Amino acid sequence: MSREESLLSPTVEDAEEITLRPRNLREFVGQEPVKERLQISIDASIKEGRPLDHVLFSGPPGLGKTTLAGIIAAEKGVSFRVTSGPALERPGDLAAILSNLAPHDVFFIDEIHRLPRAVEEVLYPAMEDFQLDVVLGKGPTAQSIRIDLPRFTLVGATTRKGKVTAPLRDRFGIEERLDYYEPLELARIIHRSANIIEVEIEAQAADLISRRSRQTPRIANRLLARVRDYAVARASGIITFDVASEALDVYEVDRLGLDKVDRSILDSIVRRFGGGPVGLSTLAIAVGEEPETVEDAYEPFLLQSGLIRRTPRGRVATAHAYAHLGLEPPSEPQGTLL
């Protein structure tokens, strides 16, 4: 993994970031409407002595889907079991987890859109009827038996809600989408994290880091950690505005929060392909990344920032992208159909 991807990709997290996660809804910054609705549902389930309805979180990576799942378990005072769609390769993998849950436990599946179809079909009766279908034996002598499960809460997270099948999506009682953060919210997160890791940071420095964090808390915390390293190694240990600016220059994070890979994507579209349109696979080859990495880790922010557009024929650089690269945009609009 490249330094740039490990630093700014919102799909990657490390142990230090996990320790910075809020432990309850009160500590969780941002996503206020989502928090209010979740608090209402959690309070109602506690008063009625029932498990919370199954929850599906969607939205770009790094915004707090896993954190909110853990908070649900903490607010309910139950155990939190974690896995991911790709890790559940066989129905038996899912059955082993479900059969060991206690009443009201929270079972979290990250990247739930990547569940194998056979595993997903076993999940349907577990979610709906709290029962598990188990097949004993093979061939003509095979028998199917149904095992009762404790009433649990499934929390699913996905960056691609459209790829969650309709039968699975319909079994979630609560669906919430998490949106990108505002700089002011990220600055609050940075101040909170700085207090936890015991580093002094000036308000202007926190604002600077927040503006370069791609509107994503996970990236804000990661940049804070690297700026902290720079402050300790090359300065007094206090994160001032100048120290933060110098550190971000060292890590090649520009004023829009773009890193080397982001700029390579823009440069390829503009210089190699005349501004576009260019297909995803071709673009990925040009920048030396996997198509899934470009689409999931880099493209969402470039689209959100108005630097590229998707057209029926491929990705196109906008006038904003040309300006950011210090180039004049073409006189003819790019990406229109002939």
Phi, psi and omega per residue, in radians:
M1 nan 2.351 -3.105
S2 -1.268 2.761 3.100
R3 -1.046 -0.702 -3.079
E4 -1.143 -0.741 -3.114
E5 -1.166 -0.722 -3.107
S6 -1.174 -0.470 -3.108
L7 -1.448 -0.773 -2.980
L8 -1.977 -0.197 3.129
S9 -1.210 2.175 -3.140
P10 -1.312 -0.037 3.141
T11 -1.558 -0.053 -3.084
V12 -2.032 2.414 3.038
E13 -2.463 2.747 3.141
D14 -2.150 -3.135 -3.026
A15 -1.097 -0.658 -3.108
E16 -1.115 -0.659 3.138
E17 -1.122 -0.614 3.134
I18 -1.106 -0.648 -3.132
T19 -1.209 -0.325 -3.124
L20 -1.534 -0.063 -3.087
R21 -1.159 2.405 3.044
P22 -1.090 2.641 -3.099
R23 -1.791 -0.183 3.102
N24 -2.640 2.989 -3.082
L25 -1.149 -0.497 3.140
R26 -1.142 -0.624 -3.132
E27 -1.426 -0.339 -3.065
F28 -1.279 2.144 -3.101
V29 -1.628 2.374 3.077
G30 1.510 -3.132 3.125
Q31 0.949 0.765 -3.010
E32 -1.019 -0.811 3.127
P33 -1.076 -0.684 3.121
V34 -1.117 -0.785 3.138
K35 -1.054 -0.757 -3.118
E36 -1.103 -0.776 -3.133
R37 -1.151 -0.695 3.112
L38 -1.126 -0.733 -3.138
Q39 -1.064 -0.713 3.114
I40 -1.074 -0.815 -3.117
S41 -1.151 -0.719 3.128
I42 -1.115 -0.806 -3.129
D43 -1.068 -0.726 -3.140
A44 -1.130 -0.715 -3.122
S45 -1.178 -0.615 3.109
I46 -1.182 -0.777 -3.134
K47 -1.106 -0.618 -3.109
E48 -1.581 -0.055 3.093
G49 1.143 0.643 -3.140
R50 -2.204 2.818 3.070
P51 -1.221 2.668 3.055
L52 -1.153 2.540 3.053
D53 -1.007 2.707 3.101
H54 -1.053 2.470 -3.013
V55 -2.134 2.365 3.047
L56 -2.086 2.057 3.052
F57 -1.776 2.349 3.071
S58 -2.277 2.861 3.135
G59 2.382 2.980 -3.132
P60 -1.027 2.747 3.135
P61 -1.185 2.668 3.033
G62 1.492 0.139 -3.065
L63 -1.702 -0.137 3.063
G64 2.079 0.293 -3.122
K65 -1.125 -0.824 3.118
T66 -1.142 -0.706 3.119
T67 -1.046 -0.786 3.140
L68 -1.136 -0.618 3.086
A69 -1.087 -0.765 3.102
G70 -1.136 -0.627 3.118
I71 -1.150 -0.668 3.098
I72 -1.007 -0.797 3.127
A73 -1.111 -0.727 -3.128
A74 -1.151 -0.737 3.133
E75 -1.125 -0.592 3.130
K76 -1.457 -0.273 -3.124
G77 1.239 0.660 -3.115
V78 -2.187 3.031 -3.136
S79 -1.317 2.730 -3.078
F80 -2.177 1.975 3.123
R81 -1.867 2.318 -3.010
V82 -2.166 2.381 2.976
T83 -2.671 -3.016 3.119
S84 -2.408 2.771 -3.134
G85 -0.945 -0.866 -3.117
P86 -1.122 -0.433 -3.109
A87 -1.313 -0.379 3.141
L88 -1.592 1.419 -3.023
E89 -1.369 -0.555 -3.060
R90 -2.280 2.699 3.091
P91 -0.954 -0.571 3.126
G92 -1.106 -0.551 3.095
D93 -1.090 -0.776 3.121
L94 -1.181 -0.751 -3.120
A95 -1.044 -0.669 -3.122
A96 -1.108 -0.662 3.132
I97 -1.276 -0.835 -3.074
L98 -1.077 -0.670 -3.079
S99 -1.260 -0.196 -3.139
N100 -1.869 0.124 3.101
L101 -1.356 2.629 3.027
A102 -1.754 2.832 3.134
P103 -0.935 2.356 3.076
H104 1.280 0.028 3.115
D105 -1.017 2.680 3.081
V106 -1.798 2.144 3.135
F107 -1.944 2.006 -3.036
F108 -1.848 2.220 3.069
I109 -2.051 1.907 3.058
D110 -1.395 2.675 -3.122
E111 0.881 0.858 -3.039
I112 -1.144 -0.353 3.104
H113 -1.201 -0.206 -3.128
R114 -1.752 0.261 3.063
L115 -1.132 2.338 3.013
P116 -1.064 2.591 -3.064
R117 -1.038 -0.716 -3.122
A118 -1.104 -0.654 3.116
V119 -1.228 -0.716 -3.129
E120 -1.057 -0.685 -3.113
E121 -1.176 -0.543 3.058
V122 -1.216 -0.510 -3.098
L123 -1.255 -0.494 -3.073
Y124 -0.968 -1.024 -3.136
P125 -1.147 -0.465 3.111
A126 -1.164 -0.698 3.133
M127 -1.297 -0.709 -2.986
E128 -1.488 -0.815 -3.038
D129 -1.970 -0.042 -3.063
F130 0.950 0.829 3.095
Q131 -2.365 2.638 -3.087
L132 -2.128 2.148 3.089
D133 -1.506 2.158 -3.135
V134 -2.130 2.273 3.114
V135 -1.743 2.153 3.118
L136 -1.834 2.248 3.132
G137 1.451 -3.115 -3.134
K138 -2.383 2.801 3.068
G139 1.227 -2.649 -3.052
P140 -1.097 -0.424 -3.089
T141 -1.596 0.014 -3.115
A142 -1.107 2.470 3.114
Q143 -2.233 2.496 3.111
S144 -1.880 2.204 3.083
I145 -2.147 2.718 -3.100
R146 -1.995 2.237 -3.124
I147 -1.919 2.298 3.095
D148 -1.279 2.411 3.111
L149 -1.963 2.692 3.011
P150 -1.149 2.662 3.136
R151 -1.299 1.950 -3.055
F152 -2.091 3.030 3.050
T153 -2.007 2.134 3.027
L154 -1.625 2.242 3.024
V155 -2.028 2.075 3.104
G156 -1.872 2.577 3.085
A157 -2.257 2.422 3.136
T158 -2.590 2.502 3.005
T159 -1.617 -0.109 -3.110
R160 -2.357 1.385 -3.085
K161 -1.053 -0.565 -3.139
G162 -1.123 -0.336 3.136
K163 -1.634 -0.053 3.012
V164 -1.374 2.159 -3.061
T165 -1.093 2.621 -3.115
A166 -1.030 -0.759 3.128
P167 -1.053 -0.617 3.115
L168 -1.298 -0.790 -3.114
R169 -1.059 -0.652 -3.100
D170 -1.180 -0.286 -3.113
R171 -1.552 -0.025 3.071
F172 -1.603 2.219 3.132
G173 -1.400 -0.442 -3.115
I174 -2.190 2.186 3.088
E175 -2.184 2.195 -3.136
E176 -2.357 2.412 3.068
R177 -1.878 2.308 3.090
L178 -1.682 2.360 -3.094
D179 -1.888 2.880 3.094
Y180 -1.056 2.708 -3.062
Y181 -1.627 2.691 3.021
E182 -1.486 2.670 -3.140
P183 -0.953 -0.646 -3.131
L184 -1.110 -0.699 3.109
E185 -1.159 -0.723 3.129
L186 -1.141 -0.632 3.101
A187 -1.095 -0.676 3.083
R188 -1.109 -0.717 3.114
I189 -1.114 -0.735 -3.132
I190 -1.102 -0.750 3.113
H191 -1.099 -0.739 3.123
R192 -1.090 -0.804 -3.127
S193 -1.147 -0.686 3.119
A194 -1.071 -0.649 3.106
N195 -1.161 -0.661 -3.132
I196 -1.186 -0.744 -3.111
I197 -1.539 0.087 3.023
E198 1.037 0.985 3.028
V199 -2.264 2.417 3.135
E200 -1.468 2.298 -3.109
I201 -2.379 2.354 3.082
E202 -1.359 2.669 -3.103
A203 -1.033 -0.725 -3.136
Q204 -1.135 -0.606 3.108
A205 -1.188 -0.726 3.096
A206 -1.098 -0.699 3.108
D207 -1.103 -0.722 3.136
L208 -1.092 -0.811 3.141
I209 -1.108 -0.703 -3.119
S210 -1.091 -0.651 -3.119
R211 -1.249 -0.313 -3.122
R212 -1.892 0.308 -3.047
S213 -1.757 0.256 3.058
R214 0.998 0.509 3.085
Q215 1.056 0.453 -3.013
T216 -2.240 2.113 -3.122
P217 -1.012 -0.709 -3.120
R218 -1.038 -0.707 3.130
I219 -1.253 -0.642 3.094
A220 -1.027 -0.781 3.133
N221 -1.163 -0.641 -3.132
R222 -1.212 -0.731 3.098
L223 -1.121 -0.695 3.093
L224 -1.014 -0.758 -3.126
A225 -1.097 -0.706 -3.137
R226 -1.272 -0.648 3.073
V227 -1.144 -0.655 3.058
R228 -1.030 -0.762 3.106
D229 -1.030 -0.780 -3.132
Y230 -1.112 -0.732 -3.122
A231 -1.105 -0.664 3.135
V232 -1.265 -0.736 -3.044
A233 -1.405 -0.592 -2.993
R234 -2.090 -0.052 -3.112
A235 -2.449 -2.722 -3.033
S236 -1.459 -0.124 -3.070
G237 1.736 -0.193 3.083
I238 -1.693 2.342 -3.119
I239 -1.545 1.719 3.025
T240 -1.614 3.048 3.118
F241 -1.064 -0.785 -3.121
D242 -1.124 -0.725 3.123
V243 -1.105 -0.777 3.128
A244 -1.090 -0.728 -3.140
S245 -1.113 -0.775 3.124
E246 -1.119 -0.729 -3.122
A247 -1.123 -0.760 -3.128
L248 -1.166 -0.552 3.045
D249 -1.158 -0.702 3.116
V250 -1.068 -0.706 -3.130
Y251 -1.515 0.122 3.030
E252 1.040 0.706 3.060
V253 -1.821 1.972 -3.004
D254 -1.484 -3.042 -2.986
R255 -1.145 -0.390 3.089
L256 -1.617 -0.032 -3.083
G257 1.537 0.206 3.127
L258 -1.450 2.507 3.075
D259 -1.896 -2.964 -3.066
K260 -1.062 -0.681 -3.126
V261 -1.209 -0.763 3.095
D262 -0.969 -0.854 -3.114
R263 -1.158 -0.568 3.074
S264 -1.124 -0.688 3.098
I265 -1.094 -0.847 3.135
L266 -1.095 -0.777 -3.116
D267 -1.091 -0.669 3.130
S268 -1.142 -0.781 3.132
I269 -1.085 -0.757 -3.041
V270 -1.327 -0.865 -2.989
R271 -1.557 -0.766 -3.082
R272 -1.402 -0.560 -3.026
F273 -2.091 0.362 3.016
G274 1.066 0.494 -3.139
G275 1.636 -0.111 3.136
G276 1.693 3.131 0.111
P277 -1.344 2.628 3.102
V278 -2.450 2.405 -3.104
G279 -1.253 2.770 -3.088
L280 -1.066 -0.813 -3.099
S281 -1.094 -0.743 3.114
T282 -1.108 -0.748 -3.140
L283 -1.122 -0.722 -3.138
A284 -1.090 -0.727 3.102
I285 -1.097 -0.705 -3.095
A286 -1.106 -0.576 -3.100
V287 -1.781 0.021 3.074
G288 1.259 0.567 3.109
E289 -2.179 2.862 3.044
E290 -1.291 2.535 3.111
P291 -0.952 -0.686 -3.136
E292 -1.124 -0.636 3.126
T293 -1.159 -0.767 3.114
V294 -1.085 -0.787 -3.053
E295 -1.234 -0.686 -3.035
D296 -1.584 -0.675 -2.996
A297 -1.684 -0.492 -3.022
Y298 -2.019 -0.761 -3.029
E299 -1.081 -0.694 -3.103
P300 -0.965 -0.755 -3.118
F301 -1.258 -0.634 3.102
L302 -1.108 -0.650 3.074
L303 -1.206 -0.801 -3.123
Q304 -1.057 -0.594 -3.113
S305 -1.475 -0.041 3.130
G306 1.274 0.437 -3.134
L307 -1.588 -0.475 3.062
I308 -2.365 2.837 3.046
R309 -2.262 2.631 2.978
R310 -1.680 2.312 3.064
T311 -2.213 2.937 3.098
P312 -0.994 -0.383 -3.091
R313 -1.776 -0.064 3.119
G314 2.413 -2.943 -3.103
R315 -1.474 2.453 -3.092
V316 -2.281 2.383 3.074
A317 -1.373 2.443 3.125
T318 -1.621 3.008 3.086
A319 -1.066 -0.553 3.103
H320 -1.100 -0.655 3.116
A321 -1.153 -0.755 3.107
Y322 -1.061 -0.765 -3.133
A323 -1.102 -0.693 -3.131
H324 -1.147 -0.571 3.113
L325 -1.496 -0.017 3.140
G326 1.303 0.544 -3.099
L327 -2.097 2.782 3.065
E328 -1.483 2.284 3.110
P329 -1.229 2.692 3.121
P330 -1.184 2.688 3.140
S331 -1.274 -0.530 3.121
E332 -1.566 2.345 3.090
P333 -1.118 2.469 -3.103
Q334 -1.676 2.646 2.989
G335 1.483 0.093 3.118
T336 -1.390 2.651 3.126
L337 -1.329 2.462 3.100
L338 -1.400 nan nan
